[in-house]
Amino acid sequence: MLLAGWIDLFNEQINKNYTPLDNLFAEYDSGQEGNMSFDDFAKMNEASSVNMNRKDLHRIFDLIDR
């Protein structure tokens, strides 16, 4: 449920700001290697106005990080 809620909120915010996901990802991929650290992910969420506590954000990152 946590992941689904984050997905909905994240999509809502990037659509509201007219920001394509690939552009947003590239902007916050600090190593420019096609992956993100948790800190990159947290910064991207903050910049996208996705307000979520760090513990839940870390749980989401762990679920989607491969």
C-alpha positions in Angstrom: 0.0 0.0 0.0 2.9 2.4 0.8 4.4 1.9 -2.6 1.1 2.4 -4.5 0.5 5.6 -2.5 4.0 6.9 -3.3 3.5 6.0 -7.0 0.3 7.9 -7.2 1.7 11.0 -5.4 4.9 11.0 -7.4 3.0 10.7 -10.7 0.6 13.4 -9.7 3.5 15.8 -8.9 5.6 15.2 -12.0 2.5 15.6 -14.2 1.5 18.8 -12.4 5.0 20.2 -13.1 5.1 18.8 -16.6 8.4 17.0 -15.9 9.1 13.9 -17.8 10.4 11.1 -15.5 13.5 10.4 -17.6 14.5 14.1 -17.4 13.9 14.2 -13.6 15.9 10.9 -13.1 18.8 12.2 -15.2 18.9 15.5 -13.2 19.1 13.7 -9.9 21.4 10.8 -10.9 24.5 12.3 -9.4 26.9 9.8 -10.8 25.2 10.0 -14.3 25.5 6.2 -14.5 21.8 5.4 -14.8 21.2 4.6 -11.2 20.5 6.5 -8.0 21.7 6.4 -4.4 19.1 6.7 -1.7 20.2 10.4 -1.2 19.7 11.1 -4.9 16.2 9.5 -4.7 15.3 11.5 -1.6 16.4 14.8 -3.2 14.4 13.9 -6.3 11.3 13.3 -4.2 11.8 16.5 -2.3 12.2 18.6 -5.4 9.1 16.9 -6.8 7.1 18.0 -3.7 6.5 14.4 -2.6 6.3 14.9 1.2 7.0 11.6 2.9 9.0 10.8 6.0 12.5 9.5 5.5 11.7 6.1 7.0 8.9 5.4 4.5 10.9 6.8 1.7 13.7 4.4 2.5 11.2 1.5 2.6 10.0 2.5 -0.9 13.6 2.9 -2.2 14.4 -0.6 -0.9 11.3 -2.0 -2.7 12.2 -0.5 -6.1 16.0 -0.7 -5.9 17.4 -3.6 -7.8 
